[in-house]
Structures are given as C-alpha cells and as structure tokens.
Amino acid sequence: MSSRISIARPQGASFSPDPHGIGNSRPSSGYRAADPETPVDKLRYYAKQIEDYVEIYTQPLKPHLPTIGRFMIIVTFLEDSLRIVTQWGDQLWYLQKHRHFPWGISHIFLILNVITMLVGSGAVVTKRHTEYAVAGLLAVVLIQGFGYGLIFDLNFFLRNLSVIGGLFMVFSDSMISRKKLFAGIPSISETDRRKYFLLAGRVLLIFLFLGFIFQGKWSFGRAILSIFGLVACIMVAVGFKAKWSASFLVITLSIFNVAVNNWWSVHSAHPARDFLKYDFFQTLSIVGGLILLVNMGPGGLSVDEKKKNF
C-alpha cells in the first residue's frame, strides 16, 4: 500500500507553494521591515528602547504607584489644613478685614474647610467612599478660590485646574465595574465614565506646566525646557505615548519644584515662605496625578488606545 501512495513533495516546475495566489510577495512596509538607516526608523527604535528600559527598571515600583500618587495628590490639602489651624488668628483676620466675612461665618468657613480636607484626604488614601471624598475636595478648591478672592489670579487658576485634574485621576483610578442602581434605566457604563474622567484629568493636569511656560523671565535654558515640556503636555493631552511623556513631566516638575519652590531655605518670618510652601505642595499634588496617569495609562479616548485597534 505504501508503495502506491507518494507522500513526498511534488517535483518539477509545476509545483507552487501558493497555488491559490493568496500570498503577498511584496516586501512589508511595517516598522520592522523599514530601512534602519532612515531617521524616522532610528527615532522609533530608540524610543522603543527607552520605553522598554523604563518599563523594566520601574517594575519594582509599579505595585506602589497608586498609593504614592494618591498620597501626593492629597498632601496639599493636608498642608492647607495644618496651615489654617496653626495660623487661625491670621486667617480670621484676613477673612474679616479683607474679604468682609461676618464674625462667626469666617469661623464656620475655616472649620468646614479643615474638616472636609482632612476627612476627604483620609478617604482618598484608604480608597473608601472615593466619589464623595473627591466631590468634597473639589468643593474646597472652588470655595477657597472665591472665599480668598484668588479665583481671578491666573497662576492660582491654572494651578487649581491641575489639582482638579489630579482629583479626576483619583476618581478614575477608583472606578470598578458596578451594577446599575435601577435596572432598565439607560445610563453611561462605568467604563465609559472612566474614559471621560481620564480624558478630563489628562487635559487639566497640563495647565500647571502651561502656566510655567507663559510666566517668568525667559532664558535660553528656559526656552529649551519649555519647548520639550510643551510637546510632552500635548502628548499627554491627546494620549500619544502618554506614559512616556507623563514620566518626563514628573521628572521635570519634581526638579523644578525642589529648585524653585524651596520654602525650607526661606526664613520662617519671611512672607514669601508661605507662598513658596503652598506652591511646593500644590506641585506635589499635580505630580501625584501624573504618577497615576503613568500607572493607569491614558484610557480609551487616546491615540495610544486607538492604535491598539488597528
């Protein structure tokens, strides 16, 4: 039987490895087949190498990034609570004399702010009732802006937009799949809500760096840093290489924060000390939001996510 059945590959010119013509003989135009000598291919190669190294060396920190990010976001609220308590008389004097708060209302204003910031910060760190905690801290940001008359100050406005972006990142990080409260009633799914909050958080986080670009004296070094920072901000906003660009902003803002907002080097009696301390801890909060972005990724509404589908 075996002598009558040939299992060898047919010989001769009539054999075709692709008899139906469905193969593609053209060379691939993809990344791996591109000419390695072209500048674009080199740039892609080195960018991929950098991403791989960052992923490898940050792997031990990855499980701790959510906790680090959450704590850094709420640290500005803890510092603000401590400052109100330790400067109680000065706070009352400012609100009553300059903001014309009636006696008693100023006390209630400060007490509510301190309680909300402490309770909300604790809930954010422990991941308990995060929705209510974020809502309370958002209310504090808005109320303090109007209460202290700083809502129309450009620097304050941009910084607080970034702080709000960080709180949105906390809210996105805490979202898990939950059942609808009322069956049959149309509602936005938890996944869709998370995508929109991540998008809003990404966009708002970059406003602090934009404020840094458009304020202060210009120099050659500042111009170079501003160009790279602006490119990174745009990449974060649209979600293109978002983890890499957010990591760049984390490093840049951390160095800038220590170098410029060094409140510890100013005498305790100097009036600039409180402003530097305020800016320092607010920048820490924004860095915390960027750390959460590095951990979670840009979300569904981003270039990075769309590229996975093609």
C-alpha positions as CSV (number, residue, x, y, z in Angstrom):
1,M,0.0,0.0,0.0
2,S,2.7,2.4,0.9
3,S,4.4,1.8,-2.4
4,R,1.4,3.2,-4.2
5,I,1.0,6.4,-2.3
6,S,3.6,9.1,-2.5
7,I,3.9,11.5,0.4
8,A,6.9,13.3,-1.0
9,R,6.7,16.9,-2.2
10,P,6.0,17.0,-5.9
11,Q,9.0,17.8,-8.1
12,G,9.2,20.0,-11.1
13,A,8.3,23.5,-12.2
14,S,4.5,22.8,-11.9
15,F,4.6,22.9,-8.0
16,S,3.6,26.2,-6.4
17,P,3.8,26.8,-2.7
18,D,0.9,29.2,-3.1
19,P,-1.5,27.6,-5.7
20,H,-4.4,30.0,-4.9
21,G,-2.4,33.2,-5.2
22,I,-3.3,34.5,-1.8
23,G,0.2,35.2,-0.7
24,N,1.7,38.6,-0.7
25,S,5.1,38.7,-2.4
26,R,5.6,42.4,-1.8
27,P,8.0,43.4,1.0
28,S,6.4,44.6,4.2
29,S,6.2,48.3,4.8
30,G,5.9,47.9,8.6
31,Y,8.2,49.1,11.2
32,R,10.4,46.0,11.5
33,A,10.9,46.0,7.7
34,A,11.7,49.7,7.4
35,D,15.2,50.8,6.4
36,P,17.1,51.0,9.7
37,E,19.2,53.9,8.3
38,T,16.3,56.3,8.0
39,P,16.0,59.0,10.7
40,V,12.3,58.1,11.4
41,D,13.2,54.4,11.9
42,K,16.1,55.3,14.2
43,L,13.8,57.6,16.2
44,R,11.2,54.8,16.6
45,Y,13.9,52.3,17.5
46,Y,15.4,54.5,20.3
47,A,12.0,55.5,21.6
48,K,11.0,51.8,21.9
49,Q,14.3,51.1,23.6
50,I,13.7,53.9,26.1
51,E,10.2,52.6,26.8
52,D,11.5,49.1,27.4
53,Y,14.2,50.2,29.8
54,V,11.7,52.4,31.7
55,E,9.3,49.5,31.9
56,I,12.0,47.2,33.2
57,Y,13.5,49.4,35.8
58,T,10.3,50.8,37.2
59,Q,8.7,47.4,37.5
60,P,9.5,47.1,41.3
61,L,7.8,50.4,41.9
62,K,4.7,49.7,39.9
63,P,2.6,48.0,42.6
64,H,3.2,51.1,44.8
65,L,2.5,53.8,42.3
66,P,-1.3,54.1,43.0
67,T,-0.6,54.6,46.7
68,I,2.2,57.1,46.1
69,G,0.1,59.0,43.6
70,R,-2.9,59.2,45.8
71,F,-0.8,60.4,48.8
72,M,1.0,63.1,46.8
73,I,-2.4,64.4,45.5
74,I,-3.9,64.9,48.9
75,V,-0.7,66.3,50.5
76,T,-1.6,69.9,49.5
77,F,-4.9,69.5,51.4
78,L,-3.2,68.2,54.5
79,E,-0.7,71.1,54.4
80,D,-3.5,73.6,53.9
81,S,-5.4,72.2,56.9
82,L,-2.3,72.4,59.1
83,R,-1.7,76.0,58.0
84,I,-5.2,77.1,58.8
85,V,-5.0,75.5,62.3
86,T,-1.6,76.9,63.1
87,Q,-2.4,80.4,61.7
88,W,-6.0,80.5,62.9
89,G,-5.9,84.2,64.1
90,D,-4.3,85.4,60.8
91,Q,-6.8,83.5,58.8
92,L,-9.7,85.0,60.7
93,W,-8.2,88.5,60.4
94,Y,-7.8,88.2,56.6
95,L,-11.3,86.9,56.0
96,Q,-13.0,89.5,58.2
97,K,-10.9,92.6,57.3
98,H,-10.1,92.0,53.6
99,R,-12.9,89.6,52.5
100,H,-15.6,91.2,54.8
101,F,-16.8,87.9,56.3
102,P,-19.1,88.5,59.3
103,W,-17.8,87.2,62.6
104,G,-18.9,83.6,63.0
105,I,-19.3,83.0,59.3
106,S,-15.5,83.2,59.0
107,H,-15.1,80.6,61.8
108,I,-17.6,78.3,60.1
109,F,-15.9,78.7,56.8
110,L,-12.5,77.7,58.2
111,I,-13.8,74.8,60.3
112,L,-15.7,73.3,57.4
113,N,-12.7,73.6,55.1
114,V,-10.4,71.9,57.6
115,I,-12.9,69.0,58.4
116,T,-13.6,68.4,54.7
117,M,-9.9,68.4,53.7
118,L,-8.9,66.0,56.5
119,V,-11.8,63.6,56.0
120,G,-11.6,63.7,52.2
121,S,-7.8,63.2,52.2
122,G,-8.2,60.2,54.5
123,A,-10.9,58.6,52.3
124,V,-8.8,59.1,49.2
125,V,-5.8,57.3,50.7
126,T,-7.8,54.5,52.2
127,K,-10.0,54.2,49.0
128,R,-13.2,54.5,50.9
129,H,-16.1,56.4,49.5
130,T,-13.8,58.0,47.0
131,E,-16.6,59.6,45.0
132,Y,-17.8,61.6,48.0
133,A,-14.2,62.4,49.0
134,V,-13.3,63.8,45.6
135,A,-16.5,65.8,45.5
136,G,-15.7,67.3,48.9
137,L,-12.1,68.2,47.9
138,L,-13.4,69.7,44.6
139,A,-15.8,71.9,46.6
140,V,-12.9,73.0,48.8
141,V,-10.9,74.1,45.8
142,L,-13.8,76.1,44.4
143,I,-14.9,77.6,47.7
144,Q,-11.4,78.7,48.7
145,G,-10.9,80.3,45.3
146,F,-14.0,82.5,45.9
147,G,-13.5,82.9,49.6
148,Y,-10.0,84.2,49.5
149,G,-10.6,86.2,46.3
150,L,-8.0,84.3,44.2
151,I,-10.3,82.9,41.6
152,F,-9.2,85.5,39.0
153,D,-5.5,85.2,39.7
154,L,-4.0,83.4,36.6
155,N,-1.4,81.5,38.5
156,F,-3.8,80.3,41.1
157,F,-6.4,79.4,38.5
158,L,-4.0,77.3,36.4
159,R,-2.6,75.5,39.4
160,N,-6.1,74.6,40.7
161,L,-7.2,73.4,37.3
162,S,-4.3,70.9,37.5
163,V,-5.2,70.0,41.1
164,I,-8.7,69.3,39.8
165,G,-7.2,67.1,37.1
166,G,-5.3,65.1,39.7
167,L,-8.6,64.6,41.6
168,F,-10.2,63.3,38.4
169,M,-7.3,60.8,38.1
170,V,-8.1,59.6,41.6
171,F,-11.7,59.2,40.7
172,S,-10.8,57.3,37.5
173,D,-8.4,55.0,39.5
174,S,-11.2,54.1,41.9
175,M,-13.8,53.2,39.3
176,I,-14.7,49.5,39.2
177,S,-17.5,47.7,37.5
178,R,-20.7,48.1,39.4
179,K,-24.2,47.1,38.7
180,K,-26.8,49.7,37.8
181,L,-28.8,51.0,40.7
182,F,-32.0,51.0,38.7
183,A,-32.5,48.2,36.2
184,G,-33.9,49.3,32.8
185,I,-32.9,52.9,33.1
186,P,-30.3,53.9,30.5
187,S,-27.0,55.1,31.9
188,I,-23.4,55.6,31.0
189,S,-21.4,52.5,31.7
190,E,-18.6,52.6,34.3
191,T,-16.1,52.0,31.6
192,D,-17.3,55.0,29.5
193,R,-17.4,57.2,32.6
194,R,-13.8,56.2,33.4
195,K,-12.7,57.1,29.8
196,Y,-14.2,60.6,30.1
197,F,-12.8,61.3,33.5
198,L,-9.3,60.1,32.4
199,L,-9.6,62.4,29.3
200,A,-10.6,65.4,31.5
201,G,-7.9,64.6,34.0
202,R,-5.2,64.4,31.3
203,V,-6.2,67.7,29.8
204,L,-6.4,69.5,33.2
205,L,-3.1,68.2,34.6
206,I,-1.0,70.0,32.0
207,F,-2.2,73.5,32.9
208,L,0.4,73.9,35.6
209,F,3.2,73.5,33.1
210,L,1.5,75.8,30.7
211,G,1.5,78.4,33.5
212,F,5.2,77.9,34.0
213,I,5.8,78.4,30.2
214,F,4.0,81.7,30.0
215,Q,5.2,83.3,33.2
216,G,8.6,84.4,34.4
217,K,11.7,85.7,32.7
218,W,12.9,84.0,29.6
219,S,16.3,82.5,29.0
220,F,17.8,80.0,26.6
221,G,17.6,77.1,29.0
222,R,14.0,78.0,29.9
223,A,13.1,78.2,26.2
224,I,14.5,74.7,25.5
225,L,12.8,73.2,28.6
226,S,9.5,75.0,27.7
227,I,9.6,73.5,24.1
228,F,10.2,70.0,25.3
229,G,7.6,70.5,28.1
230,L,5.0,71.8,25.7
231,V,5.5,68.9,23.4
232,A,5.1,66.5,26.4
233,C,1.9,68.3,27.5
234,I,0.4,68.0,24.1
235,M,1.3,64.3,24.0
236,V,-0.4,63.8,27.5
237,A,-3.5,65.7,26.4
238,V,-4.0,63.6,23.2
239,G,-2.8,60.4,24.8
240,F,0.1,59.7,22.5
241,K,3.0,58.0,24.2
242,A,1.2,59.2,27.3
243,K,3.1,57.1,29.9
244,W,6.5,58.3,28.5
245,S,5.5,62.0,28.3
246,A,3.9,61.9,31.8
247,S,7.1,60.4,33.1
248,F,9.1,63.2,31.6
249,L,6.8,65.8,33.2
250,V,7.1,64.0,36.6
251,I,10.9,64.3,36.5
252,T,10.8,67.9,35.1
253,L,8.3,69.2,37.6
254,S,10.0,67.4,40.5
255,I,13.3,69.1,39.7
256,F,11.6,72.4,39.1
257,N,9.7,72.2,42.4
258,V,12.8,71.5,44.5
259,A,14.8,74.1,42.8
260,V,12.3,77.0,42.7
261,N,9.8,76.4,45.5
262,N,12.4,75.7,48.1
263,W,10.5,77.1,51.0
264,W,12.7,75.5,53.6
265,S,15.6,77.8,52.7
266,V,13.5,81.0,53.5
267,H,13.4,82.4,57.0
268,S,10.2,81.5,58.9
269,A,9.3,85.2,59.4
270,H,9.6,86.0,55.6
271,P,6.2,86.5,54.0
272,A,7.3,84.6,50.8
273,R,7.7,81.4,52.8
274,D,4.0,80.5,53.0
275,F,3.6,81.2,49.2
276,L,6.5,79.0,48.3
277,K,5.2,76.2,50.6
278,Y,1.8,76.5,49.1
279,D,3.2,76.3,45.5
280,F,5.5,73.4,46.5
281,F,2.7,71.2,47.9
282,Q,0.4,72.0,45.1
283,T,3.0,71.0,42.6
284,L,3.5,67.7,44.5
285,S,-0.2,67.1,44.1
286,I,0.0,67.6,40.4
287,V,3.0,65.2,40.2
288,G,0.9,62.7,42.0
289,G,-1.8,63.0,39.3
290,L,0.8,62.4,36.6
291,I,2.1,59.3,38.5
292,L,-1.5,57.9,38.5
293,L,-1.5,58.5,34.7
294,V,1.7,56.6,34.3
295,N,0.2,53.7,36.3
296,M,-3.2,53.6,34.6
297,G,-2.4,54.7,31.1
298,P,-4.3,57.3,29.1
299,G,-7.6,55.4,28.8
300,G,-9.9,54.7,25.9
301,L,-10.1,58.2,24.5
302,S,-6.5,58.5,23.4
303,V,-4.2,57.9,20.4
304,D,-2.4,55.1,22.3
305,E,-5.6,53.2,22.7
306,K,-6.8,53.8,19.2
307,K,-3.5,52.5,17.8
308,K,-4.2,49.1,19.5
309,N,-7.3,48.7,17.5
310,F,-5.6,49.0,14.1
